[in-house]
């Protein structure tokens, strides 16, 4: 029986390719294969539930129920010439 402090998860990988890919990814990130698997699961679940979104996307989702806003297109603005430094 798994300890409540350290639950376990078994993933079937008959060919062993998944385990090898996990080991390589773990080495690149400087983690153990177990820590890498946990990080992958956490990242995936955060993306799914929206807690891992960037700020702009998080704000958009938070206010989406309020509806959208139509804005007029901003007029073109002429850019000034880049100042030249004297040598």
Secondary structure, DSSP 8 states (H G I E B T S, - for coil): ---SSS-------TTSHHHHHHHHHHHHHT--HHHHHHHHHHHHHHHHHTTT--HHHHHHHHHGGG---------------------
